[in-house]
Amino acid sequence: MYNTGARVQEIVDLDIADIKVEGPLSVTLTGKGRKTRVVPLWDETVNLINHYLSVRKCEGIESDHLFLNKNREPITRFGIGRKISKYVKKATSVCKSLKDRKITPHVFRHTTALHLIEADNDISIVKDWLGHEDIRTASLYLEVSIERKRKALERMPSLSESKIPETAQWKKPDILSFLSELSKKEHYVA
């Protein structure tokens, strides 16, 4: 889910034939309005899928659907949600920050979008990757990303708290004055 940024229903609807394991590795997702899009896959994702399919084959499980539940039927949206909850609970023993956090299938999609933006990808690529019809929908993730960056900036020590060597090249009075004035403003301007 993280690799593709797919909606949970898009994962539920996946067939084995939707996965391209040769040439450029990819998956064809069918989204809202039966619109399809192709999303690249990491080698690691394809290797895990291939392993999963080989285990299924050894157990004599035959189905065109990619993901099945314990009854060998196509998994549901709720089944995926339960699996995520189960593994988040297990992971909490190792990663304490997961405690009391509600991790849903949409969190994976949201995280993919944020990471694509934070990796300096154009917003139109994020729009296409997520299968959004309107770029304004994808732009919401951009605003969240800017908010995350602002909060990160607030956690950094201020100029007065920093131990910057006097020999720093940029440490000129006009630059310092500009930065000082900027830090006093309520809203930051790019």
C-alpha positions as CSV (number, residue, x, y, z in Angstrom):
1,M,0.0,0.0,0.0
2,Y,2.8,2.4,0.8
3,N,4.7,1.6,-2.5
4,T,1.6,2.4,-4.6
5,G,-0.4,4.9,-2.5
6,A,-3.4,2.9,-3.6
7,R,-6.9,3.3,-2.1
8,V,-7.8,0.3,0.0
9,Q,-10.5,-0.6,-2.5
10,E,-7.9,-0.6,-5.3
11,I,-5.9,-3.1,-3.3
12,V,-8.9,-5.3,-2.7
13,D,-9.7,-5.3,-6.4
14,L,-6.2,-6.3,-7.6
15,D,-5.9,-9.4,-9.7
16,I,-2.6,-11.2,-10.3
17,A,-2.7,-10.1,-13.9
18,D,-2.5,-6.5,-12.7
19,I,1.1,-7.0,-11.5
20,K,3.8,-6.6,-14.2
21,V,6.9,-8.5,-13.0
22,E,9.1,-8.1,-16.0
23,G,10.5,-5.0,-17.7
24,P,9.5,-1.9,-15.7
25,L,7.9,-3.4,-12.6
26,S,4.4,-1.9,-12.1
27,V,0.9,-2.4,-11.1
28,T,-2.3,-1.4,-12.9
29,L,-4.7,0.1,-10.4
30,T,-8.4,0.5,-11.1
31,G,-9.7,3.6,-9.2
32,K,-12.9,5.6,-8.9
33,G,-15.0,5.6,-12.1
34,R,-13.2,2.4,-13.3
35,K,-10.3,4.6,-14.4
36,T,-6.9,2.8,-14.5
37,R,-3.4,4.1,-13.8
38,V,-0.1,2.4,-13.8
39,V,2.2,2.8,-10.8
40,P,5.8,1.7,-10.5
41,L,6.8,-1.0,-8.0
42,W,10.0,-1.5,-6.1
43,D,11.9,-4.7,-6.7
44,E,11.3,-5.5,-3.0
45,T,7.5,-5.2,-3.5
46,V,7.6,-7.6,-6.5
47,N,9.8,-10.1,-4.6
48,L,7.4,-10.1,-1.7
49,I,4.4,-10.6,-4.0
50,N,6.2,-13.4,-5.9
51,H,7.0,-15.1,-2.5
52,Y,3.4,-14.7,-1.4
53,L,2.1,-16.3,-4.7
54,S,4.6,-19.2,-4.5
55,V,3.4,-20.0,-0.9
56,R,-0.2,-19.9,-2.1
57,K,0.7,-22.2,-5.0
58,C,2.4,-24.7,-2.7
59,E,-0.8,-24.7,-0.6
60,G,-2.9,-25.4,-3.7
61,I,-4.6,-22.1,-3.7
62,E,-5.7,-20.9,-7.1
63,S,-7.4,-17.6,-7.6
64,D,-7.1,-14.7,-10.0
65,H,-7.5,-12.3,-7.0
66,L,-4.1,-11.2,-5.6
67,F,-5.0,-10.9,-2.0
68,L,-7.1,-13.5,-0.2
69,N,-8.3,-13.9,3.3
70,K,-7.8,-17.0,5.5
71,N,-10.9,-18.6,3.9
72,R,-9.2,-18.3,0.5
73,E,-11.7,-15.7,-0.7
74,P,-10.9,-12.2,-1.9
75,I,-9.9,-10.0,1.1
76,T,-12.3,-7.1,1.9
77,R,-11.5,-3.5,2.9
78,F,-12.4,-4.4,6.5
79,G,-10.0,-7.5,6.3
80,I,-7.2,-5.2,5.3
81,G,-8.0,-2.8,8.1
82,R,-8.0,-5.7,10.6
83,K,-4.6,-7.0,9.3
84,I,-3.1,-3.5,9.7
85,S,-4.4,-3.2,13.2
86,K,-3.0,-6.6,14.1
87,Y,0.5,-5.7,12.8
88,V,0.5,-2.2,14.3
89,K,-0.3,-3.8,17.7
90,K,2.7,-6.2,17.2
91,A,4.9,-3.3,16.1
92,T,4.1,-1.2,19.1
93,S,6.4,-3.4,21.2
94,V,9.3,-2.3,19.1
95,C,8.1,1.2,18.1
96,K,6.5,2.8,21.1
97,S,5.4,5.9,19.1
98,L,2.7,3.7,17.5
99,K,0.9,3.3,20.8
100,D,-2.5,5.0,20.8
101,R,-2.2,6.0,17.1
102,K,-4.9,5.0,14.7
103,I,-3.2,3.5,11.7
104,T,-5.7,2.9,8.9
105,P,-5.2,1.9,5.2
106,H,-5.6,5.6,4.3
107,V,-2.6,6.5,6.5
108,F,-0.4,4.5,4.0
109,R,-1.9,6.5,1.0
110,H,-1.4,9.8,2.9
111,T,2.2,8.9,3.8
112,T,3.0,8.0,0.2
113,A,1.7,11.4,-0.9
114,L,3.7,13.3,1.7
115,H,6.9,11.4,0.9
116,L,6.5,12.0,-2.8
117,I,6.1,15.7,-2.2
118,E,8.9,15.8,0.3
119,A,11.1,14.1,-2.3
120,D,10.5,17.2,-4.4
121,N,8.3,15.5,-7.0
122,D,6.0,17.8,-9.0
123,I,2.4,18.0,-7.6
124,S,1.1,16.8,-11.0
125,I,3.1,13.5,-10.6
126,V,1.6,13.1,-7.1
127,K,-1.9,13.7,-8.6
128,D,-1.4,11.1,-11.3
129,W,0.3,8.6,-8.8
130,L,-2.7,8.8,-6.5
131,G,-5.3,8.8,-9.2
132,H,-6.8,12.2,-8.3
133,E,-9.0,13.8,-10.9
134,D,-8.3,17.3,-9.8
135,I,-4.8,18.7,-8.9
136,R,-6.4,20.7,-6.0
137,T,-7.1,17.4,-4.2
138,A,-3.4,16.4,-4.4
139,S,-2.4,20.0,-3.4
140,L,-3.9,19.3,0.1
141,Y,-1.0,17.0,0.7
142,L,1.4,19.9,-0.3
143,E,-0.2,22.1,2.4
144,V,0.3,19.4,5.0
145,S,3.9,19.0,3.9
146,I,4.5,22.7,4.3
147,E,3.0,22.6,7.8
148,R,5.3,19.7,8.7
149,K,8.3,21.7,7.5
150,R,7.2,24.7,9.5
151,K,6.9,22.5,12.7
152,A,10.3,21.1,11.9
153,L,11.7,24.6,11.6
154,E,10.2,25.5,15.0
155,R,12.0,22.6,16.6
156,M,15.4,23.9,15.4
157,P,17.4,26.2,17.7
158,S,17.0,29.9,16.9
159,L,20.0,31.9,15.7
160,S,20.6,33.1,19.3
161,E,20.6,29.6,20.6
162,S,22.9,28.2,17.9
163,K,26.6,27.9,18.3
164,I,27.6,29.1,14.8
165,P,31.3,29.7,14.3
166,E,32.1,33.4,13.8
167,T,33.9,32.4,10.6
168,A,30.6,31.2,8.9
169,Q,30.6,32.6,5.3
170,W,26.9,33.6,5.4
171,K,27.2,35.4,8.8
172,K,26.9,38.9,7.5
173,P,24.8,41.6,9.2
174,D,22.4,42.1,6.3
175,I,21.6,38.4,6.1
176,L,21.2,38.1,9.9
177,S,18.9,41.1,10.0
178,F,16.7,39.7,7.3
179,L,16.5,36.3,9.0
180,S,15.8,37.9,12.3
181,E,12.9,39.9,10.9
182,L,11.6,36.9,9.1
183,S,11.5,34.9,12.3
184,K,9.4,37.6,14.0
185,K,6.6,37.3,11.3
186,E,3.6,35.1,12.1
187,H,3.5,33.5,8.6
188,Y,6.6,32.5,6.7
189,V,7.0,33.6,3.1
190,A,8.8,31.3,0.7
